[in-house]
Amino acid sequence: GKLRTPRAETAEEKEEREKEEANSPQIAPGLHLPGSGGVFLFDQYQGKPELAEIMQNGGELNKNSGKSVMRSTINPLASSKQSIELKDEHAKIQSHLPRPAIYIDIDEGPQGGTEIADRFRLVRVAVKKDARIVANLKVTFTGKASEQTIAVPAQVEKLGTGQWVKLTPAQDLAAGEYAVVEMLDQQEMNLYVWDFGVNPKAPANPNTLQPDKSSAEASPK
């Protein structure tokens, strides 16, 4: 048979690979964000750091992966009754830490002058029977108090030179349900949100990324 020579990478593949490598910052010893992007919650479970991937959620949205982000807008300022209902009382991903950092790298969205700090917001979600409600958005985003949804102060900053954005709650979060919402401009938000909860007693999360074995073992205990 013929000798199989390894195929050389094309310039595009090389560029893509280097871009992904440049976009995989290490956020804990041996733990890197994936170069392909997504939305991840940095958690500690049984004393070990891990990244749990948060999928988008909204009305009837279920499956999606990677950076193909679903967007559908609602204008929370147009009516006071806008609300998004999420199925189930609890998000699939639960943080065991009271103050989880959330790393976001989604396809290019708003360029319409939305500052990065205004583009992603953290909100407390109201829990009802079998559902969670991201409600009364109008009230929250114009800064007036609402009994339903409480915007949670958070710091949003760009991470390194890649595409990642880091959102950190300004203080510990009370146990409960939350969501990261994407503002598409001053008036509109993405109907599909990234939902998670905070519960120190929650079971292990699905779809987690762990530190590489080699580097984790190499680092002093």
N, C-alpha and C positions, 0 to 999 in steps of 0.2 A: 504494500500500500504506500501511498504517498506520505511523506513527512508532513505533519500539520505544522505550519509555521504560525506562531501567534499573530493574529491580525493586528496591524498597527492601529492606534486610535486615530480617528480623523481629527482634524483641527477643531471641528465642532464638539466632538466628544470630549476632547481634552479640555476645551474651554468650559464645557458643562461640568466636567468632573472637578476642575479647579474651582469653579464657582460654588459647587456643592461643598467642597472641602473648606473653602473660605467662609461658607455659611453654616458651619457646624461648630459653633463656639462650645468650649468646655465650660460647664457651669458648676461641676463638682468633680472631685478627682475621678478621672476616667469616664465621666458622664457627659456625653455630647448631645447637643440638639441635632436632629437629623437635617442634613443639608437640603432635603427635599421639602422641608417646611411642614406646616400644620399648626395646631394649637395644643400646647402641652402645659400641664400643671406640674410644678416641681413639688414633690411630696417626700415625706420620710415615712416609711412603713417598717415597723419593728426595728427602728434605728437605722434603716438603710435608705440612702437617697434613691429616688426613682422618678422617672418622668411618666406621667399618665396622659395619654392622648385624649383630648376632648373633641368629640365630633359635634358638628353643628346640629342644632335642634330647633324645631319651630313647628307650628301647626302639624302637618302630616309628614314632615321630612324625616326620612330615616337614613338611608344609605348614602354616604358620600365619602370620599377619601382624598387625602393629599391636599393639594392646593386648589382644587376646583371648588371654589366657594359658591354656595348658592346665595343669590341676593334677590330680595324682593322688598320694595320699600313701603313703609307706611309713614305718613306724616303725622307725628304725634301732636303737632301744634294745631292740626285742623279740627280735631274734635277731642273732647275730654274723655271719650269712652274707648279709645284705642287700647286693646290689650292683646297680648300674645299668650296663648295657652299651650303649655308643654305637658305632654302625657306623663303620668306617674307622679307620685309625690316626691320622689327623690331622683336626682340626676344619677346617671350611671357612674360617673367619676366623683369620688368623695375624697376631700383632702383630710389627711390625719393631722395635719399641722393647722394651727389657727390662722397662720398668716402665709398662705402659699403664694409663691411667685408664679405668674402665668406668662408663658412665652408664646408670642404670636408671630407667625410668618405666613401670611395668606396672600393670594395673588393681588396684584396692584388693584386697589380700590380707589377711593376718593382721592382725586388730586385737586379737587375744587377748593383749594385753600383751607382744607380742614387740617389744622395742626395735629400732629400725632397725638398730643395730649388730649385733644378734644375728640379724636376719632374713636378711641376705645373707652368705654365707660364700664364701671363695675356696678351692678345693681343687686339689691336684695330682692329675692323673689317670694311672693306670697304663696303659701301652700294651702290648697283646698283638697277636698276629698278626691283622690286619684288624679290630681293635676297640680301644676304649678302655674301661677299667673304672673307674667311680667306686665304690670298693669299701669294705667293712668300715666302713660309716658309723658304726656303733655306737662303734667304738673311737675314731674321730677326734673325734666330737662330744662324747664324754665326756672328751676331753682326754688319754687315754692314747695312747702311741705305737703306730703301726701301720706295718708295713712297706709296706702297700699304698697307702693314701691319706694324703696329708699335708695337713693344713689349713695354709693359708698366711696369715700375719698380714696383715691389711689394715685400712685405715681406711675406715669407712663413714659418710658424712655427708650431710645434706640440703643440696641446692643451691638457694640463693635461696628464692623464695616459691612456686615451682611445685611440681610433683610429682616432680621429678628427684632421684635419689639418686646420689652419686658414690662409687665404690669404688676406692680406691687401694692397691696392694700396698705393704706397709711397707718392702720392699726390692726390688732388681732380681730378676726371676724368671729362673731358669735356663731355657735353651731346653727346650721340652717342651710337654706338653698340660695344660690347666687347665679348670676349669669354675666358674661362679658357681652356687651352690645356694641355694635359697630355703627357709628354715626356716619351716614353717607354725605351729609352736609349739615348745615346748621338746623335744618328743619326735618330732615328725614333720617330714619334709622333703618338698618337691615332687619327684616322680620325674622331672619334666622339667627339665633344666638348661640353662644357657647356656654352650656350650663354645667354647673358643678355644685357640690355641696361641701360643707365643712362638718365633719363628724369624726372625732378622735377614735370612736369605737367601731368605725365602719370596717367591713371586711376588706381584703386586698382588692386593689383596682384591677380591672382587665386591661389588656394592651399596654403594659408598661415597658419602658426601656430601662435597663439596669446599667450600672457602670461596667466598662470592659473588665473582664476578670484580671487580665495581666496588670493593667495599671492600678486597679484597686488593691491587688495583692502587693504590688511594689511599694505602695505608699505606706508609711509607718502607721501602725494601728493606733 
